[in-house]
Amino acid sequence: MASFVEPRSRKVRILATLGPASNTPEMIERLFRAGADAFRVNMSHGAQAGHAETIAHIRGLEKALGRPTTILVDLQGPKLRVGSFAEGRANLQTGAQFVLDRDKAPGDAARVCLPHRELFVALEEGSRLLLDDGKLVLRVTEAGHDRIVTRVEVGGVLSNNKGLNVPDVVVPLAALTEKDRSDLAFALDHDIDWVALSFVQRPDDVAEARRLIQGRAALLAKIEKPAAIERLEGILELADAVMVARGDLGVELPPQDVPPAQKRIVECARRMGRPVVVATQMLESMIKSPSPTRAEVSDVATAIYDGADAVMLSAESAAGDWPEESVAMMNSIANAVERDPGYSARVHFTETRPDPTTADALAEAAGEIAKTVSAAAIICFTMSGSTARRVARERPSVPLLVLTPKAETARRLGLLWGVHAVRTRDVSSFEEMIAKSKRMALRHGIAKAGDRVIIMAGVPFGTPGSTNVLHVARIVGDELKRHQAD
């Protein structure tokens, strides 16, 4: 059925994480109305039963509003942790020796158990170990099958089961744990739209997830390890989208290296035509404060100027005191950036060369024609969403109205820059395509009488991946009076 929710005035999408502060039907609707285009369900927290209720609430909102709504389930991935201490914690002195071993006995200031046998074969002399989100730093001086000797470079108090990051080596661990496999099966059984894969180090990690998903959801690869940046293009070849996961990335990289890494990931994703999400600590202070810092506002704006498809809220909307206000603030920042006269030039700074295909050539032409004839919108018919992705990659200056008969396609497009996706009946002829395009443009407030629109589709109709038609049409204004049902 067609949707009649007014399209967003901005192009960048907002992905809001749901949690204890925001997973009720009432708050989910408030977040949507404040500007959330898609919702993230974080499998690192909570039980599957609770997440099932949250997913049901989102689908309930979708039904009430008649608007395709996007759900992303974020898998936890492997979590490396040290063991426990006899006194619950130990003070590691800078310059001292500290040993990680496979002895399960409680640790002290000289040693602790490391319950990840894979690390004993991966680490080598000179490797860094970052503990407790990088607060403590160890340097490996000797590595063996049962014992890793380190020197404490940055000391401090280390308590039970604190996290461990290994930035300098590819850890011989699969990206999917048994918990992740269970959570993935749960997510697919609940018809979610996107799966976010954590702990991606190599293209093979993405390939394994794709094999398990079997096309039942789109796959987003989280870039949170230096090893993934080194293999970025290979990962993007296999993923449907990518996330700049600045949390772990900011632990494993020096802070000053994170902004260049973010720009590189965004640029590479845009060049390859993959949606890219920028995430973590975007409006961090709004977890407790009703307003952000100016630095946070600038951070969000920079991601939007760089042309990210979506910006994400984490704890701000999931567990903070001001979830609705956080979404509204991100919405306000996005609108302000996109009103900037210099925004279009900035967002086109990254060159996106079309592939030598008819579909890519038409997608590039659509944006240019829209500017030349001052069109009000680009309208595309799609089964798989590939036409919409090609057009969005070019960052056109006008709204992109996507019409599809498939609910799963409309939902998956919720992370795509500039797209307003509508589920509607398919067309069977060229004349029907033109007539429906005009009606839907009027019905959704994207165009008015006298406006031109650019229409894209594939002939024969209903064949995925066959985009080969571009047509310019003028709207008369009485199209809705002659035809009511879509």
Secondary structure, 3 states (H helix, E strand, C coil): CCCCCCCCCCCCEEEEEECCCCCCHHHHHHHHHHCCCEEEEECCCCCHHHHHHHHHHHHHHHHHHCCCCEEEEECCCCCCECCCECCCEEEECCCCEEEEECCCCCECCCEEECCCHHHHHHCCCCCEEEECCCCEEEEEEEECCCEEEEEEEECEEEECCCEEECCCCCCCCCCCCHHHHHHHHHHHHCCCCEEEECCCCCHHHHHHHHHHHCCCCEEEEEECCHHHHHCHHHHHHHCCEEEEEHHHHHHHCCHHHHHHHHHHHHHHHHHCCCCEEEECCCCHHHHCCCCCCHHHHHHHHHHHHCCCCEEEECHHHHCCCCHHHHHHHHHHHHHHHHHCCCHHHHHCCCCCCCCCCHHHHHHHHHHHHHHHCCCCEEEEECCCCHHHHHHHHCCCCCCEEEEECCHHHHHHHHHCCCEEEEECCCCCCHHHHHHHHHHHHHHCCCCCCCCEEEEEEECCCCCCCCEEEEEEEECCCCHHHHCCCC
